[in-house]
Amino acid sequence: MMQKRIDFSKTYAIALAGGGAKGGYEVGVWRSLSEEGLKYNAVSGTSVGALNGAMMTMRDLEKAEELWRNMRYSRVMNVDDAAMAKLFSGEPTMRQIGAALKKAVNIFKDGGFDISPLRELIRTTADIPGIKNSDVELFIVTYSLTDKKGLDIAVKSLPDDEICDMLLASAYYPAFRNEPLTGGKHYADGGFAENLPLSPLIDHGYKNIIAVRLTEPKGRTKKLKLTSDVMIDVIAPKRKLGHTLNFCREQSAFDMTLGYFDAKRYVYGLVGDYYYLERTLSEKEAYNRLMTLLEDYFARTKPSASLRTIHEELIPKFAQKQEAEGDYYDILIKYVEHTGAVFKIPEFRIMKDTDLISEVSAAMEAHGMIQQK
């Protein structure tokens, strides 16, 4: 039976990073941790993390999942969904690119994308009484262009009619048309102040924190005043999420699924970057499995390769390319993950390392890469 490495008898504070359209990942993590018995009493959020944090404060996971399952570009920006989908499909025609560039020029002449749909989305999503009366504290991060400083905001301290404006202020991505909000002030995306908002939680005395990161660490970070009793667990994707502005339901669905399984990987200490594997093999057993897969394969593809060549040249070359920095177990897992992905063996499930090895072996046999045993 798999053992959990997060103590769910504790109550946690949750930090949700900014990342625009990548926000479905955070909801997938939330679903996964809630199944494990997560208890939380505070959430901090930047940008899209602020909106997801509001729904966590409302304790409305179903609303969050519905929002991201039905995500589309026109729910955030005043744009044509079909045209945006073609641009993000990866295969736009030159004509489409030319038309997009022409529109982009006009958009930025007007100050950026019109985000009145996002304003309405926040208004209809945020249950103000639900946030104010919740047993969960909510903190959001934004940057005041008017005052030239980052702001950590305790949302319950705001007047009711300012909450939606401040949620929007946290999400003012640079490509969006920047319009004045409460008090006539201008704001910028909270990522300019702190993209992974740990400091509001630490400053308010929370000790057990789960942080959900959406991108590689970048942008401004605050120097944290950590004491020995502050414990921070970080859940982050090992695979790339969609583009920051790729607000389509298919990408959001993928990101939610990835977040769900990445949280399981963290909770149970699963191995793998692409798959979710329970380790059952020792290094010696892994070495034997690796050589079973490789010896016959190299005999077919590099018949002149000696065992010494395999050990001293071919395996180290593969390990370096795949960034397998550990022992033979790590090299084996990198090899079966790489091969499994090539053969499109489904990744979104939890399985034993030996199960993936068996599926990879079967696929290699079916394609004549190794002899049937």
Protein Blocks (a to p, Z undefined) as FASTA:
>chain_A
ZZdfbdfkbccddddddehjmmmmmmmmmmmmmmnopacfbdcdehjlmmmmmmmmnopa
klmmmmmmmgcfklmbccdfklmmmmmnopacfklmmmmmmmmmmmmmnopacfklmmmm
mmmmmcfklmmmpcbdcddddddfklopacdddfklpcfklmmmmmmmmmmcfkbccddd
ehhiacddfklmomblfklmmmnopabdcdddfbdcedjdddddddfkbccdddddfbdc
ddfklccfklmmmmmmmmmmmmmmmmnopacjkbccddfbdfklmmmmmmmmmmmmmmmm
mmmbcfklmmmmmmmmmmmmnopabdfklmmmmmmmmmmmmnopafbbcddfklmmmmmm
mmmmmnopaccZZ
